[in-house]
Amino acid sequence: MSKETVTYLIKRKGIDDDDLYITNRPSENVPTIRYSTDKRDAKHFDGLDKTSIDMTKHVAIKKTVTETTKYEEVGLDD
C-alpha cells in the first residue's frame, strides 16, 4: 500500500547567483513575500491554501513524497 503526497516549493525567477525560495504564505491582506537561499527553509504549498503569489515572477517546483506501508507475516523461532 502506497500513499503519495504532492507539495510545491516556490522559487524566484531571474536570480543569477542564488536560488531564492519563498518562506511564508503571502495573502491579499499580507502580500509581503519573504525569501531564503536555503531550500530547507522553503514553505511547502499544497495548492489548497489561500496564497497570493505572482507566478510570472516565480516558478513552482513539484515535490512528491511516496510512503509505502508493508505488512508481512513472520514466524516465531522455537
C-alpha positions, 0 to 999 in steps of 0.5 A: 500500500502506497500513499503519495503526497504532492507539495510545491516549493516556490522559487524566484525567477531571474536570480543569477547567483542564488536560488531564492525560495519563498518562506511564508504564505503571502495573502491579499491582506499580507502580500509581503513575500519573504525569501531564503537561499536555503531550500530547507527553509522553503514553505511547502504549498499544497495548492489548497491554501489561500496564497497570493503569489505572482507566478510570472515572477516565480516558478513552482517546483513539484515535490512528491513524497511516496510512503509505502506501508508493508505488512508481512507475516513472520514466524516465531523461532522455537 
